[in-house]
Amino acid sequence: MQDTRKKKTPKDGIEGEGSYSGTRDYDERTAKFIEKGKVEKAAQEAKRAMESDEAAELRKAEAQGKAGDIHGKRKSSK
């Protein structure tokens, strides 16, 4: 299980949007994911999901995320 507790950052480090520690953590976790050979399996699972009954729900969630509406509270303009 991954430790999700916040880590202390250096007092002189820039944090917030553009967080150096957040970027470093993301890069490290992404590299490990690739090194462990998990990309192909994840891609196949995503493909199966997009070809299943849940595809419409996934597309809706993607659109909400792209619109910055991660909680689905904005009314659609369509």
C-alpha positions, -999 to 999 in steps of 0.1 A, spaced: 0 0 0 13 34 -9 20 60 18 -1 90 9 8 112 39 22 146 30 59 148 32 76 179 46 93 200 19 123 222 22 115 257 35 131 273 4 114 249 -21 86 262 -42 54 242 -36 18 245 -46 9 246 -83 40 234 -100 51 215 -69 86 201 -74 81 173 -49 48 164 -65 64 162 -99 93 142 -86 70 117 -69 48 113 -100 79 108 -122 92 81 -98 60 63 -96 55 64 -134 90 51 -140 84 22 -116 50 14 -133 68 12 -166 98 -8 -153 75 -34 -138 59 -40 -172 24 -29 -162 17 -7 -192 5 -33 -216 -19 -49 -191 -33 -15 -181 -38 -6 -218 -56 -39 -225 -79 -33 -194 -87 2 -207 -95 -11 -241 -118 -37 -227 -135 -11 -205 -140 12 -236 -156 -17 -255 -179 -26 -226 -212 -13 -212 -194 12 -191 -179 31 -221 -205 59 -220 -199 64 -183 -162 66 -188 -165 91 -217 -188 113 -195 -162 112 -167 -134 121 -191 -154 151 -204 -161 162 -168 -124 160 -160 -114 179 -191 -139 206 -182 -125 208 -146 -158 194 -133 -144 164 -113 -174 162 -90 -200 164 -119 -217 195 -104 -216 218 -134 -246 218 -157 -240 208 -193 -242 235 -219 -255 210 -244 
